[in-house]
Amino acid sequence: MFFATPGFLTPQIVDSFNPIDLSPLIYLDANVGITESAGLVSAWADQSGNNNDFTQAAGSRQPEYQATGLNSLPSIYFNGAKEMLSTTLSSAIQSMSFYAVFVETSGGASGPTIIGQTSGSTNKRIFTTPPDSDSRVFLWDGGTGSVIATSTTYNYSSPIVVSFRENAGASGDGRINDDAWSTGESVTSATSSDLPFKLGNRGAGASRPFYGKISELIIYPNVHTDPEADQILGYLNDKWSIY
């Protein structure tokens, strides 16, 4: 269980900070590393230096690049039929800190998956957002799933910043925008593998595609302290104008 002091850092501190400073495992930013043709994205390069890039060779499965898709800044749009896949990760994940900036465009999707490992239909799905027009609930799904953060302030059509931390003992907490951290959850089926990730859908089996726009996604292979998390959340909040 983790404890935190709510609130973002001031813009002056955020401006001097770069998420690379904390050595991410995966770092996707829609401002950089995009390979696209006629608006369709075939590759999204990892900015962490670990070469955990995401690609999609099939044109029919390629998401759409939108130069002003989220608060007038770039995003990658997944319409429920699009997904991208990494290769085997550069290292296994045993504990993690996860951050994402995104907006959903459909409130009727069934358990849409932002990102998940490709191990099967129920295991190692990283984040899902159940359809709900007036609250956001983020889950780790290891067959049963665990609520890690909830907000009644933002509906599905609002861009949000989400964070989640989990240790190797499968205890974690989550946070949405400037809400307080959740009280701590027992998070089932924590991953310890280096299996590839799928962006915009889950692994094999029943499909849970994402309908929406992703602008930034960062995964660290360790549990961040409150000040570290505040730095990143403040940076993302300021950068993408999410208040």
Accessible surface in RSA format (square Angstrom, percent):
REM  Atomic radii and reference values for relative SASA: ProtOr
REM  Chains: A
REM  Algorithm: Lee & Richards
REM  Probe-radius: 1.40
REM  Slices: 20
REM RES _ NUM      All-atoms   Total-Side   Main-Chain    Non-polar    All polar
REM                ABS   REL    ABS   REL    ABS   REL    ABS   REL    ABS   REL
RES MET A   1   124.35  64.4  86.19  57.0  38.16  90.9  69.99  59.5  54.36  72.0
RES PHE A   2    39.57  19.8  34.14  21.1   5.43  14.1  37.06  22.5   2.51   7.2
RES PHE A   3   155.16  77.6 141.84  87.9  13.32  34.7 145.23  88.1   9.93  28.4
RES ALA A   4    31.10  28.6   0.17   0.3  30.93  70.4   3.61   5.1  27.49  72.8
RES THR A   5   101.30  72.0  98.05  99.4   3.25   7.7  64.38  86.5  36.92  55.8
RES PRO A   6    72.62  52.9  55.86  50.9  16.76  60.9  56.01  46.2  16.61 103.2
RES GLY A   7    31.54  38.9   0.00   N/A  31.54  38.9  27.94  76.7   3.59   8.0
RES PHE A   8    51.54  25.8  21.31  13.2  30.23  78.7  21.38  13.0  30.16  86.3
RES LEU A   9    52.78  29.4  41.54  29.7  11.24  28.3  43.98  30.9   8.80  23.7
RES THR A  10    71.18  50.6  67.55  68.5   3.63   8.7  67.49  90.7   3.69   5.6
RES PRO A  11    72.51  52.8  72.21  65.8   0.30   1.1  72.51  59.9   0.00   0.0
RES GLN A  12   136.47  76.3 121.83  89.0  14.65  34.9  63.71 135.6  72.76  55.2
RES ILE A  13    81.15  46.2  78.69  58.6   2.47   5.9  81.10  58.4   0.06   0.2
RES VAL A  14     3.51   2.3   3.01   2.7   0.50   1.2   3.39   2.9   0.11   0.3
RES ASP A  15   110.28  77.2  75.27  74.9  35.01  82.8  32.07  75.5  78.20  78.0
RES SER A  16    95.75  80.9  56.42  75.3  39.33  90.6  51.54 109.8  44.20  61.9
RES PHE A  17    15.63   7.8   7.15   4.4   8.48  22.1   9.79   5.9   5.84  16.7
RES ASN A  18    69.70  48.1  69.58  67.2   0.12   0.3  16.11  38.8  53.59  51.8
RES PRO A  19     0.00   0.0   0.00   0.0   0.00   0.0   0.00   0.0   0.00   0.0
RES ILE A  20    68.36  38.9  63.23  47.1   5.13  12.4  63.23  45.5   5.13  13.9
RES ASP A  21    94.06  65.9  61.14  60.9  32.92  77.9  27.67  65.1  66.39  66.2
RES LEU A  22    41.58  23.2  29.67  21.2  11.91  29.9  33.46  23.5   8.12  21.9
RES SER A  23    81.78  69.1  69.76  93.1  12.02  27.7  41.74  88.9  40.04  56.1
RES PRO A  24     4.96   3.6   0.80   0.7   4.16  15.1   0.82   0.7   4.14  25.7
RES LEU A  25     5.61   3.1   4.49   3.2   1.11   2.8   5.61   3.9   0.00   0.0
RES ILE A  26     0.00   0.0   0.00   0.0   0.00   0.0   0.00   0.0   0.00   0.0
RES TYR A  27    10.90   5.1  10.90   6.2   0.00   0.0   6.85   5.1   4.06   5.0
RES LEU A  28     0.00   0.0   0.00   0.0   0.00   0.0   0.00   0.0   0.00   0.0
RES ASP A  29    10.58   7.4  10.58  10.5   0.00   0.0   0.59   1.4  10.00  10.0
RES ALA A  30     1.00   0.9   0.00   0.0   1.00   2.3   0.00   0.0   1.00   2.6
RES ASN A  31    66.67  46.0  37.29  36.0  29.38  70.7  19.08  45.9  47.59  46.0
RES VAL A  32    70.33  46.3  63.96  57.9   6.37  15.3  70.33  61.1   0.00   0.0
RES GLY A  33    31.43  38.8   0.00   N/A  31.43  38.8  18.63  51.1  12.80  28.7
RES ILE A  34    40.17  22.9  10.27   7.7  29.90  72.1  10.39   7.5  29.78  80.8
RES THR A  35    76.71  54.6  73.13  74.1   3.58   8.5  49.73  66.8  26.98  40.8
RES GLU A  36    78.68  45.2  52.91  40.0  25.77  61.4   9.94  19.2  68.74  56.1
RES SER A  37    86.11  72.8  77.18 103.0   8.93  20.6  47.00 100.1  39.11  54.8
RES ALA A  38   107.92  99.2  55.20  85.2  52.72 119.9  76.44 107.6  31.48  83.4
RES GLY A  39    22.74  28.0   0.00   N/A  22.74  28.0  19.17  52.6   3.58   8.0
RES LEU A  40    64.80  36.1  63.72  45.6   1.08   2.7  63.72  44.7   1.08   2.9
RES VAL A  41     0.00   0.0   0.00   0.0   0.00   0.0   0.00   0.0   0.00   0.0
RES SER A  42    37.44  31.6  34.36  45.9   3.08   7.1  23.11  49.2  14.32  20.1
RES ALA A  43    24.67  22.7  24.67  38.1   0.00   0.0  24.67  34.7   0.00   0.0
RES TRP A  44     0.00   0.0   0.00   0.0   0.00   0.0   0.00   0.0   0.00   0.0
RES ALA A  45    34.29  31.5  33.64  51.9   0.65   1.5  34.29  48.3   0.00   0.0
RES ASP A  46    13.19   9.2   0.00   0.0  13.19  31.2   0.00   0.0  13.19  13.2
RES GLN A  47    63.76  35.7  46.78  34.2  16.98  40.4  12.14  25.8  51.61  39.1
RES SER A  48    20.67  17.5   0.00   0.0  20.67  47.6   0.46   1.0  20.20  28.3
RES GLY A  49    65.08  80.3   0.00   N/A  65.08  80.3  38.66 106.1  26.42  59.2
RES ASN A  50    53.61  37.0  41.55  40.2  12.06  29.0   5.25  12.6  48.37  46.7
RES ASN A  51   115.50  79.6 102.71  99.3  12.79  30.8  21.48  51.7  94.02  90.9
RES ASN A  52     2.53   1.7   2.01   1.9   0.53   1.3   0.53   1.3   2.01   1.9
RES ASP A  53    51.18  35.9  47.66  47.4   3.52   8.3  12.21  28.7  38.97  38.9
RES PHE A  54     0.00   0.0   0.00   0.0   0.00   0.0   0.00   0.0   0.00   0.0
RES THR A  55    69.65  49.5  67.17  68.1   2.48   5.9  41.17  55.3  28.48  43.0
RES GLN A  56    26.96  15.1  23.70  17.3   3.25   7.7   3.19   6.8  23.77  18.0
RES ALA A  57   102.74  94.5  69.05 106.6  33.69  76.6  77.75 109.5  24.98  66.2
RES ALA A  58    46.79  43.0  36.07  55.7  10.72  24.4  45.98  64.7   0.81   2.1
RES GLY A  59    38.50  47.5   0.00   N/A  38.50  47.5  25.58  70.2  12.92  28.9
RES SER A  60    86.40  73.0  65.20  87.0  21.20  48.8  55.69 118.6  30.71  43.0
RES ARG A  61    83.19  34.9  83.19  42.4   0.00   0.0  27.47  37.5  55.73  33.8
RES GLN A  62    20.01  11.2  20.01  14.6   0.00   0.0   0.00   0.0  20.01  15.2
RES PRO A  63     0.00   0.0   0.00   0.0   0.00   0.0   0.00   0.0   0.00   0.0
RES GLU A  64    68.76  39.5  68.49  51.8   0.27   0.6  15.30  29.6  53.45  43.6
RES TYR A  65    61.42  28.7  50.78  28.9  10.64  27.7  28.13  21.1  33.29  41.0
RES GLN A  66    39.15  21.9  34.47  25.2   4.68  11.2  17.28  36.8  21.87  16.6
RES ALA A  67    58.78  54.0  47.79  73.8  10.98  25.0  47.79  67.3  10.98  29.1
RES THR A  68    98.54  70.1  81.14  82.3  17.40  41.5  48.36  65.0  50.18  75.9
RES GLY A  69    13.65  16.8   0.00   N/A  13.65  16.8   4.03  11.1   9.61  21.5
RES LEU A  70     1.85   1.0   0.00   0.0   1.85   4.6   1.85   1.3   0.00   0.0
RES ASN A  71    64.94  44.8  35.29  34.1  29.64  71.4  18.20  43.8  46.74  45.2
RES SER A  72    87.40  73.9  71.15  95.0  16.25  37.4  31.84  67.8  55.56  77.8
RES LEU A  73    58.24  32.4  58.06  41.5   0.18   0.5  58.24  40.9   0.00   0.0
RES PRO A  74    16.12  11.7  16.12  14.7   0.00   0.0  16.12  13.3   0.00   0.0
RES SER A  75     0.00   0.0   0.00   0.0   0.00   0.0   0.00   0.0   0.00   0.0
RES ILE A  76     0.00   0.0   0.00   0.0   0.00   0.0   0.00   0.0   0.00   0.0
RES TYR A  77    54.61  25.5  53.93  30.7   0.69   1.8  23.30  17.5  31.31  38.6
RES PHE A  78     0.00   0.0   0.00   0.0   0.00   0.0   0.00   0.0   0.00   0.0
RES ASN A  79    60.79  41.9  49.35  47.7  11.45  27.6   8.67  20.9  52.13  50.4
RES GLY A  80    15.31  18.9   0.00   N/A  15.31  18.9   1.96   5.4  13.35  29.9
RES ALA A  81    47.02  43.2  44.29  68.4   2.73   6.2  46.93  66.1   0.09   0.2
RES LYS A  82    34.97  17.1  33.31  20.4   1.66   3.9  10.46   9.4  24.51  26.1
RES GLU A  83    23.00  13.2  23.00  17.4   0.00   0.0   1.44   2.8  21.56  17.6
RES MET A  84     0.06   0.0   0.00   0.0   0.06   0.2   0.06   0.1   0.00   0.0
RES LEU A  85    76.59  42.7  73.83  52.8   2.75   6.9  73.83  51.9   2.75   7.4
RES SER A  86     2.93   2.5   0.15   0.2   2.78   6.4   0.32   0.7   2.60   3.6
RES THR A  87    98.72  70.2  92.77  94.1   5.95  14.2  84.05 112.9  14.67  22.2
RES THR A  88    79.09  56.2  65.99  66.9  13.10  31.2  36.87  49.5  42.22  63.8
RES LEU A  89     6.28   3.5   0.00   0.0   6.28  15.8   0.00   0.0   6.28  16.9
RES SER A  90    65.87  55.7  24.49  32.7  41.37  95.3  33.81  72.0  32.06  44.9
RES SER A  91    51.22  43.3  43.93  58.6   7.29  16.8  43.48  92.6   7.74  10.8
RES ALA A  92    47.13  43.3  28.99  44.7  18.14  41.3  28.99  40.8  18.14  48.1
RES ILE A  93     1.12   0.6   1.12   0.8   0.00   0.0   1.12   0.8   0.00   0.0
RES GLN A  94   114.46  64.0 107.99  78.9   6.47  15.4  19.36  41.2  95.10  72.1
RES SER A  95    22.62  19.1  21.56  28.8   1.07   2.5   5.15  11.0  17.47  24.5
RES MET A  96     0.28   0.1   0.28   0.2   0.00   0.0   0.18   0.2   0.10   0.1
RES SER A  97     0.00   0.0   0.00   0.0   0.00   0.0   0.00   0.0   0.00   0.0
RES PHE A  98     0.00   0.0   0.00   0.0   0.00   0.0   0.00   0.0   0.00   0.0
RES TYR A  99     0.18   0.1   0.00   0.0   0.18   0.5   0.03   0.0   0.15   0.2
RES ALA A 100     0.24   0.2   0.00   0.0   0.24   0.6   0.24   0.3   0.00   0.0
RES VAL A 101     0.00   0.0   0.00   0.0   0.00   0.0   0.00   0.0   0.00   0.0
RES PHE A 102     1.29   0.6   1.29   0.8   0.00   0.0   1.29   0.8   0.00   0.0
RES VAL A 103    12.26   8.1  12.07  10.9   0.20   0.5  12.26  10.7   0.00   0.0
RES GLU A 104     6.16   3.5   4.94   3.7   1.22   2.9   0.63   1.2   5.52   4.5
RES THR A 105    60.51  43.0  31.28  31.7  29.23  69.7  33.32  44.7  27.19  41.1
RES SER A 106    35.07  29.6  29.55  39.4   5.51  12.7  15.66  33.3  19.41  27.2
RES GLY A 107    25.66  31.6   0.00   N/A  25.66  31.6  10.59  29.0  15.08  33.8
RES GLY A 108    68.32  84.3   0.00   N/A  68.32  84.3  35.27  96.8  33.05  74.0
RES ALA A 109     7.83   7.2   0.75   1.2   7.08  16.1   7.78  11.0   0.04   0.1
RES SER A 110    73.53  62.1  63.44  84.7  10.09  23.2  40.97  87.3  32.56  45.6
RES GLY A 111    16.16  19.9   0.00   N/A  16.16  19.9  13.61  37.3   2.55   5.7
RES PRO A 112     0.46   0.3   0.46   0.4   0.00   0.0   0.46   0.4   0.00   0.0
RES THR A 113     0.00   0.0   0.00   0.0   0.00   0.0   0.00   0.0   0.00   0.0
RES ILE A 114     0.00   0.0   0.00   0.0   0.00   0.0   0.00   0.0   0.00   0.0
RES ILE A 115     0.00   0.0   0.00   0.0   0.00   0.0   0.00   0.0   0.00   0.0
RES GLY A 116     0.04   0.0   0.00   N/A   0.04   0.0   0.04   0.1   0.00   0.0
RES GLN A 117     0.73   0.4   0.00   0.0   0.73   1.7   0.00   0.0   0.73   0.6
RES THR A 118    42.15  30.0  23.23  23.5  18.92  45.1  15.87  21.3  26.27  39.7
RES SER A 119    46.35  39.2   9.72  13.0  36.64  84.4  17.10  36.4  29.26  41.0
RES GLY A 120    17.80  22.0   0.00   N/A  17.80  22.0  16.42  45.1   1.38   3.1
RES SER A 121    43.44  36.7  37.92  50.6   5.52  12.7  12.18  25.9  31.26  43.8
RES THR A 122    63.75  45.3  62.78  63.6   0.98   2.3  45.21  60.7  18.55  28.0
RES ASN A 123    69.02  47.6  67.06  64.8   1.95   4.7   5.96  14.3  63.06  61.0
RES LYS A 124    42.32  20.6  42.32  26.0   0.00   0.0  18.79  16.9  23.54  25.1
RES ARG A 125    21.89   9.2  21.11  10.8   0.79   1.9   2.80   3.8  19.09  11.6
RES ILE A 126     0.00   0.0   0.00   0.0   0.00   0.0   0.00   0.0   0.00   0.0
RES PHE A 127     0.01   0.0   0.01   0.0   0.00   0.0   0.01   0.0   0.00   0.0
RES THR A 128     1.89   1.3   1.89   1.9   0.00   0.0   0.46   0.6   1.43   2.2
RES THR A 129     0.19   0.1   0.12   0.1   0.07   0.2   0.12   0.2   0.07   0.1
RES PRO A 130    40.29  29.4  38.85  35.4   1.43   5.2  38.94  32.1   1.35   8.4
RES PRO A 131    67.83  49.4  41.73  38.0  26.10  94.9  48.17  39.8  19.66 122.2
RES ASP A 132    56.56  39.6  47.93  47.7   8.62  20.4  15.88  37.4  40.68  40.6
RES SER A 133    77.64  65.6  66.54  88.8  11.10  25.6  36.95  78.7  40.69  57.0
RES ASP A 134    93.44  65.5  89.83  89.4   3.61   8.5  33.29  78.4  60.15  60.0
RES SER A 135    13.96  11.8  13.59  18.1   0.36   0.8   7.63  16.2   6.33   8.9
RES ARG A 136     3.72   1.6   3.66   1.9   0.06   0.1   0.19   0.3   3.53   2.1
RES VAL A 137    32.64  21.5  31.24  28.3   1.40   3.4  31.24  27.1   1.40   3.8
RES PHE A 138     0.00   0.0   0.00   0.0   0.00   0.0   0.00   0.0   0.00   0.0
RES LEU A 139    39.08  21.8  39.02  27.9   0.05   0.1  39.02  27.4   0.05   0.1
RES TRP A 140     0.00   0.0   0.00   0.0   0.00   0.0   0.00   0.0   0.00   0.0
RES ASP A 141    15.04  10.5  14.98  14.9   0.06   0.1   3.76   8.8  11.28  11.2
RES GLY A 142    12.60  15.5   0.00   N/A  12.60  15.5   0.00   0.0  12.60  28.2
RES GLY A 143    44.70  55.1   0.00   N/A  44.70  55.1  14.03  38.5  30.67  68.7
RES THR A 144   117.67  83.7  81.32  82.4  36.35  86.6  81.94 110.1  35.73  54.0
RES GLY A 145    22.20  27.4   0.00   N/A  22.20  27.4   4.64  12.7  17.56  39.3
RES SER A 146    14.42  12.2   7.30   9.7   7.12  16.4  10.67  22.7   3.76   5.3
RES VAL A 147    68.35  45.0  64.62  58.5   3.72   9.0  64.62  56.1   3.72  10.1
RES ILE A 148     0.49   0.3   0.05   0.0   0.43   1.0   0.49   0.4   0.00   0.0
RES ALA A 149     3.80   3.5   1.93   3.0   1.87   4.2   3.80   5.3   0.00   0.0
RES THR A 150    74.10  52.7  48.97  49.6  25.13  59.9  40.53  54.4  33.57  50.7
RES SER A 151     4.30   3.6   0.00   0.0   4.30   9.9   4.30   9.1   0.00   0.0
RES THR A 152   113.45  80.7  89.62  90.9  23.83  56.8  58.30  78.3  55.15  83.4
RES THR A 153    96.98  69.0  64.62  65.5  32.35  77.1  48.50  65.1  48.48  73.3
RES TYR A 154    31.58  14.7  29.95  17.0   1.63   4.2  22.12  16.6   9.46  11.7
RES ASN A 155    63.98  44.1  60.70  58.7   3.28   7.9   9.26  22.3  54.73  52.9
RES TYR A 156    66.37  31.0  64.65  36.8   1.72   4.5  22.82  17.2  43.55  53.7
RES SER A 157    65.22  55.1  48.81  65.1  16.40  37.8  29.02  61.8  36.20  50.7
RES SER A 158    34.26  28.9  29.76  39.7   4.50  10.4  10.83  23.1  23.43  32.8
RES PRO A 159    34.89  25.4  30.56  27.9   4.34  15.8  30.56  25.2   4.34  27.0
RES ILE A 160     2.43   1.4   2.43   1.8   0.00   0.0   2.43   1.7   0.00   0.0
RES VAL A 161     0.00   0.0   0.00   0.0   0.00   0.0   0.00   0.0   0.00   0.0
RES VAL A 162     0.00   0.0   0.00   0.0   0.00   0.0   0.00   0.0   0.00   0.0
RES SER A 163     0.00   0.0   0.00   0.0   0.00   0.0   0.00   0.0   0.00   0.0
RES PHE A 164     0.00   0.0   0.00   0.0   0.00   0.0   0.00   0.0   0.00   0.0
RES ARG A 165     1.63   0.7   1.63   0.8   0.00   0.0   0.00   0.0   1.63   1.0
RES GLU A 166     2.38   1.4   2.38   1.8   0.00   0.0   0.00   0.0   2.38   1.9
RES ASN A 167    44.62  30.8  44.62  43.1   0.00   0.0  18.75  45.1  25.88  25.0
RES ALA A 168    76.07  69.9  49.65  76.6  26.42  60.1  50.13  70.6  25.94  68.7
RES GLY A 169    68.29  84.2   0.00   N/A  68.29  84.2  38.26 105.0  30.03  67.3
RES ALA A 170    23.21  21.3  22.03  34.0   1.18   2.7  22.03  31.0   1.18   3.1
RES SER A 171    29.30  24.8  29.30  39.1   0.00   0.0  22.03  46.9   7.27  10.2
RES GLY A 172     0.00   0.0   0.00   N/A   0.00   0.0   0.00   0.0   0.00   0.0
RES ASP A 173     0.00   0.0   0.00   0.0   0.00   0.0   0.00   0.0   0.00   0.0
RES GLY A 174     0.42   0.5   0.00   N/A   0.42   0.5   0.00   0.0   0.42   0.9
RES ARG A 175     0.93   0.4   0.00   0.0   0.93   2.2   0.89   1.2   0.04   0.0
RES ILE A 176     1.49   0.8   0.41   0.3   1.08   2.6   0.41   0.3   1.08   2.9
RES ASN A 177     2.05   1.4   2.02   2.0   0.03   0.1   1.61   3.9   0.44   0.4
RES ASP A 178    73.84  51.7  61.05  60.8  12.78  30.2  10.55  24.8  63.29  63.1
RES ASP A 179    38.73  27.1  33.20  33.0   5.54  13.1  18.71  44.0  20.02  20.0
RES ALA A 180    63.38  58.3  46.55  71.8  16.83  38.3  46.55  65.6  16.83  44.6
RES TRP A 181    21.79   8.7   5.53   2.7  16.25  38.2   5.47   2.9  16.32  26.5
RES SER A 182    27.41  23.2  13.15  17.6  14.25  32.8  24.55  52.3   2.86   4.0
RES THR A 183   109.34  77.8 100.32 101.7   9.02  21.5  84.84 114.0  24.50  37.0
RES GLY A 184    14.13  17.4   0.00   N/A  14.13  17.4   1.33   3.6  12.80  28.7
RES GLU A 185    60.35  34.6  53.99  40.8   6.36  15.1   5.76  11.1  54.59  44.6
RES SER A 186    90.45  76.4  74.20  99.0  16.25  37.4  45.72  97.4  44.73  62.7
RES VAL A 187     0.30   0.2   0.00   0.0   0.30   0.7   0.02   0.0   0.29   0.8
RES THR A 188    48.30  34.4  41.69  42.3   6.61  15.7  48.30  64.9   0.00   0.0
RES SER A 189    54.97  46.4  30.71  41.0  24.26  55.9  22.85  48.7  32.12  45.0
RES ALA A 190    29.94  27.5   8.95  13.8  21.00  47.8   8.95  12.6  21.00  55.6
RES THR A 191     2.22   1.6   0.43   0.4   1.79   4.3   0.43   0.6   1.79   2.7
RES SER A 192    70.53  59.6  56.64  75.6  13.89  32.0  20.77  44.2  49.76  69.7
RES SER A 193    26.78  22.6  20.37  27.2   6.41  14.8  26.78  57.0   0.00   0.0
RES ASP A 194    58.50  41.0  58.00  57.7   0.50   1.2   2.31   5.4  56.19  56.0
RES LEU A 195    66.05  36.8  65.70  47.0   0.35   0.9  66.05  46.4   0.00   0.0
RES PRO A 196    26.88  19.6  26.88  24.5   0.00   0.0  26.88  22.2   0.00   0.0
RES PHE A 197     0.00   0.0   0.00   0.0   0.00   0.0   0.00   0.0   0.00   0.0
RES LYS A 198    34.03  16.6  34.03  20.9   0.00   0.0   6.06   5.5  27.97  29.8
RES LEU A 199     0.00   0.0   0.00   0.0   0.00   0.0   0.00   0.0   0.00   0.0
RES GLY A 200     0.02   0.0   0.00   N/A   0.02   0.0   0.00   0.0   0.02   0.0
RES ASN A 201    11.96   8.3  11.96  11.6   0.00   0.0   0.34   0.8  11.63  11.2
RES ARG A 202    12.54   5.3  11.92   6.1   0.62   1.5   1.36   1.9  11.18   6.8
RES GLY A 203     5.69   7.0   0.00   N/A   5.69   7.0   0.08   0.2   5.60  12.5
RES ALA A 204    68.07  62.6  55.59  85.8  12.49  28.4  65.71  92.5   2.37   6.3
RES GLY A 205    60.57  74.7   0.00   N/A  60.57  74.7  29.82  81.8  30.74  68.9
RES ALA A 206    53.84  49.5  36.99  57.1  16.85  38.3  49.02  69.0   4.82  12.8
RES SER A 207    63.56  53.7  46.94  62.6  16.62  38.3  42.70  90.9  20.86  29.2
RES ARG A 208    72.18  30.3  72.08  36.7   0.10   0.2   0.10   0.1  72.08  43.7
RES PRO A 209    23.69  17.3  23.19  21.1   0.50   1.8  23.19  19.1   0.50   3.1
RES PHE A 210     0.08   0.0   0.00   0.0   0.08   0.2   0.00   0.0   0.08   0.2
RES TYR A 211    73.33  34.2  73.33  41.7   0.00   0.0  37.03  27.8  36.30  44.7
RES GLY A 212     0.00   0.0   0.00   N/A   0.00   0.0   0.00   0.0   0.00   0.0
RES LYS A 213    43.10  21.0  43.10  26.4   0.00   0.0   6.48   5.8  36.62  39.0
RES ILE A 214     0.00   0.0   0.00   0.0   0.00   0.0   0.00   0.0   0.00   0.0
RES SER A 215     0.00   0.0   0.00   0.0   0.00   0.0   0.00   0.0   0.00   0.0
RES GLU A 216     0.46   0.3   0.00   0.0   0.46   1.1   0.46   0.9   0.00   0.0
RES LEU A 217     0.13   0.1   0.00   0.0   0.13   0.3   0.13   0.1   0.00   0.0
RES ILE A 218     0.20   0.1   0.20   0.2   0.00   0.0   0.20   0.1   0.00   0.0
RES ILE A 219     0.00   0.0   0.00   0.0   0.00   0.0   0.00   0.0   0.00   0.0
RES TYR A 220     0.00   0.0   0.00   0.0   0.00   0.0   0.00   0.0   0.00   0.0
RES PRO A 221    54.43  39.7  37.93  34.6  16.49  60.0  37.93  31.3  16.49 102.5
RES ASN A 222    60.42  41.7  60.27  58.2   0.15   0.4  30.93  74.4  29.49  28.5
RES VAL A 223    40.05  26.4  21.47  19.4  18.58  44.8  21.47  18.7  18.58  50.4
RES HIS A 224     3.67   2.0   0.94   0.7   2.73   7.0   0.85   0.9   2.82   3.3
RES THR A 225    77.25  54.9  68.60  69.5   8.65  20.6  73.50  98.7   3.75   5.7
RES ASP A 226    34.45  24.1  31.22  31.1   3.23   7.6  11.55  27.2  22.90  22.8
RES PRO A 227    92.54  67.4  87.36  79.6   5.19  18.9  92.03  76.0   0.52   3.2
RES GLU A 228    49.74  28.6  49.48  37.4   0.26   0.6  12.99  25.1  36.75  30.0
RES ALA A 229     0.00   0.0   0.00   0.0   0.00   0.0   0.00   0.0   0.00   0.0
RES ASP A 230    16.22  11.4  16.22  16.1   0.00   0.0   0.46   1.1  15.76  15.7
RES GLN A 231    52.64  29.4  52.34  38.3   0.30   0.7   8.31  17.7  44.33  33.6
RES ILE A 232     0.00   0.0   0.00   0.0   0.00   0.0   0.00   0.0   0.00   0.0
RES LEU A 233     0.03   0.0   0.03   0.0   0.00   0.0   0.03   0.0   0.00   0.0
RES GLY A 234     1.47   1.8   0.00   N/A   1.47   1.8   0.34   0.9   1.13   2.5
RES TYR A 235    37.78  17.6  37.52  21.3   0.26   0.7  18.05  13.6  19.74  24.3
RES LEU A 236     0.52   0.3   0.52   0.4   0.00   0.0   0.52   0.4   0.00   0.0
RES ASN A 237     9.27   6.4   9.27   9.0   0.00   0.0   0.00   0.0   9.27   9.0
RES ASP A 238    43.83  30.7  34.57  34.4   9.26  21.9   4.24  10.0  39.59  39.5
RES LYS A 239    53.43  26.1  35.20  21.6  18.22  43.4  41.10  37.0  12.32  13.1
RES TRP A 240     0.00   0.0   0.00   0.0   0.00   0.0   0.00   0.0   0.00   0.0
RES SER A 241    61.98  52.4  49.86  66.5  12.12  27.9  19.80  42.2  42.18  59.1
RES ILE A 242     6.99   4.0   4.30   3.2   2.69   6.5   6.99   5.0   0.00   0.0
RES TYR A 243   166.21  77.6 118.08  67.2  48.13 125.2 119.70  90.0  46.50  57.3
END  Absolute sums over single chains surface
CHAIN  1 A     9097.5       6937.6       2159.8       4993.8       4103.6
END  Absolute sums over all chains
TOTAL          9097.5       6937.6       2159.8       4993.8       4103.6
